[in-house]
């Protein structure tokens, strides 16, 4: 069972298939996208429509269907006396607005289910860097709770502290983390040496 429906979740599906899993289920807390563009998603915006990526296509070819189960979240794991996972408790959710107007998932009574499983892979969405560390350091944050540091500079509001990757730009792909890590290394070198030869 894979918890999470993004790119990492897709990679987990593909990897599970390559390791000859007997079944694969991917829990996605978000609703299934529509088959066609919604009125509030016109061209030239990226089409927010239902599609299968390579992992789901391979799972469907092998097991007969898209492995994703939408608007569902995990609530608890079961295990044996050896510490091995044996099952995962799930519940369907509905997205409702809270008192602040934010959409949050609410469990739907009577939809609880237990899925037998031998392996759980966590591929859940990134909600920002660990806030206590940022608060302890007194780092300035952007509107999304990431560390505020301009791309190309990587310097934070705290002298001698640099930030790059997901903690600066928000969730993204590992290639961006690599690129930003190289950029931050270059700027650290420039800060320490006064100049840099790093690309």
N, C-alpha and C positions, 0 to 999 in steps of 0.2 A: 504494500500500500504506500503510495506516494502522497504526501500532504503538500499541496501547492500546485498551481496550474500554469505557472509561467515558463520561461525558457529553461530554467533549471529543472523544473518538473518534467518537461519534455525530454531533457537529457537523461533524467533518471528513468523514464519509461524506456528509452532506447537502450540504456545500459542494462536494465533489468532483462530485457529481451535477449540481449547478447549473452547474458549469463544463464539463459535457458530457464527463466521463471515459468512456473506452471500456470500462473495467472497474474494479472496486474490491474490494480485499481488506482485511479488518480483522483484524489479529493480536491475539488475546486470550490472555494467559498463563494465565489462570484456567480451570478446567474449566467446561463448559456447565452451567448450573444445571438442577435437575430440573424436569420439567413440572408437578409437584404439590409441595405443601409437604412437607418432610422432617419426621420425627417430632420432631426437635430445633428446629423452627421453627414452633411453634404460634401460633394467633391469640391475642392481638392484635398479635404481632410483625409487622413488615413482611415480607410473603411473599418469600422468596428463591427465586424461580422463574424459569424461562426466559420471556423476553418480548422483543419487538422494540420499539425506540423508533422515532421517526419516520424517522431516517436509514436504519436497517436495513429498515424497511417500504418506503421508497421504493426502496432498492437491490433488494429482492426483487421489487417490482413491475416494475422496469426490466430486471433481469438474471435473474430467476427464482428467486433463493434469498437467504437471509440471507448477507451478505458476511463474517460472522465465522468465523474459524478458531480453535477453542479449543485450550487447552493447547499453544500454539505460541509460540516466541520467535524473534527475529531474532538471527543470530550474526555476520553480515558483509554488507557492501555490495559490489557490483561497479560499476565505472564505466568510461567510455571515456577516450580520450586528452584529451578536452576538459574532463574533470571532471564529466561528467553521469552520474548514476546510471543503470545499465542492468539491475541485478538485485539481489535481496535473498536471502541464504541464510537458511533457517529450519530449525528442528529442533523436534520434538514434545518435550514435557516431562512428567514425572510428579512430583507433589508428594510429597516424602518428608521425614520428620523427621531433623534433624541431631543431633549429640551433645548439643546444648542443648535438644532437644525442639521446636525451631522447624520449621515446614513450609517447605521450600525447593524450588524447581524443579530437577529433575535431567534432563539431556538423555537422550533415548531413542535408543540406537545404531540406526543403519539407517533413521532417519526424516528424514534431511537432505533438503532440497529447495531448489531455486533458483526464485524467482518473477521473471519478467521484469517490470521496472517502470521508469517514467520519472519518478516522483515518490514520495517517502517523506515522510509526515507523522508527526511524533512527538507522540503524545498519551498518554504513559506516566504512570503514577501518581506522585503527589508523595510522596517519602520523607522529607520534612522539610527544614528550612532547611539551608544550608551550615554544617556543624558547625565547621570551622576558624575562621570569623569569630566565631561565638558563643563558642568557647573563647578566642580571642584577647582578646575583650572581657570575658570572665569573666561572661557572662550566665547567670543561673539558668535551667534548663530543666525542662520538665514530664516526665512518664513517657514521652511519645512523642517526645522530643527537640526539641520546639518551645520557643520562647522563653516563659518564664513571665511572664505579664502579665494581670492580671484584666480581664475584659471590662467596659467602661464606664470603666475607669481607664487601661488601656493602658500604664501605667508599668512598666518592667522593674526588675530588681534593681540595675541601674546607674543612678544619678541622672542625669537629663536625657536618658535614652534611653527611647523609647516603641516599642511593637511592635503591629502590627495585621495582619489578613489571615491568609493561609496560614501564615506563620511563627509566628503566635500560636495560632491555632485549629486548625491542621491543614488538610488539603486540603478545599476547599469550592468553592462557586460564585463567579463573579466578582461577583455582586450582594452577597455577604457581604463580599468584599474592598472594594467601594465603600463599603458601610455602615461597616465597621470603619475605613477610611481617614478617613471624615468624623468618626467618633468620636475617633480618635487626633488629628486636627487640632484638634478642640474641646479636648481635654485638653492638648495642647501650648500652645494659646492661653491656657487657664486657668493653666497653669504659668508662662508668660512674663508675662502681664498681671495675674494675680491674680484675674481674672474673665473670663467669655466671653459673647459674644452669639451664638456659633455654635450652630445647632440640634443 
